[in-house]
Amino acid sequence: MPSPTTINRRAREYGSKLKQFLPDCVADTDADAVIPDGTKCHSQDDDRSYHSVQATLGEDTAEESRSLLDLSVNADWDETAAELEDIDAVTDDATVVSDADEGIVTAFTDENRNHQLDLVHVGRTLDYNLWDDGVFSLDRRNEIVSEVIDEVFHLKNSVAKHRPDEEFAAIRERIARTTERIEKTAWQLDQYGSEKAAGYLRRWLPSIVTFAEQAVEGFEVPWTSNPVERLMGEVSKRCKNQWMRWTTEGLEAILQLRLVKYADPEHYQSFLNELLQRSTKTAMSCDLSIESTRGKL
């Protein structure tokens, strides 16, 4: 059994090699949806209390396939987006699906790339802003959140119902109705002095309906960032247990090994074969000749 020191050294070494190996696997992926997210882990480095873990998934909606495009620790979203663009991992008109993290939206979106807000986050964030404004009672806050969520998921269900039959007029009508009602809710909140909640709805309303507008154009866009949320769950299970503290190098290495294996088993297996210099061939060929002597084989 190798010693803990050897295991630690090997994990750092192989995690670093896997990070260098991954870009070659995802180059020219041309994902039409990019799903980034981040979380934090406790640090044992002297210069910081927490490490920022950032993961980016790419999705080919037509093929219904996903790949881990990038995993970084304490990186900048702008740098990640630029690096993925350099290797053509994401299409120029890809849709970005995420929560309301301004850093992600700024880094990945431009005049060609739209943003889709994770609809699951709408109710949570609106409820927090209503509480922070301190204007309404708990019961009234729940009513407001419920009204907005009903509108949002009515739109989602309408798209799911009408898109297969290409009933785009019905989707356009529902988009207009959802937009009108949320704008009205934002105006009412403003009148009561709930400025943060009203501002949140106005700021993110275009991102709430992106998936529906894309459906009218014939494109399928994810309305939730659940795939990367599940990936963040793997980070929590492996690196957020009680008393765990990490160096930057150690955290990135262990997450490379864990998350690439979780998200892209084929890429992980290719890396393992290359690392061990193990052939992937499953058959071999040879020439066989038979000679007879005096009538006997």
Summary of the structure (lengths in Angstrom):
residues: 297
radius of gyration: 25.0
end to end distance: 51.5
largest distance: 109.2
contacts: 885
relative contact order: 0.16
helix: 56%
strand: 16%
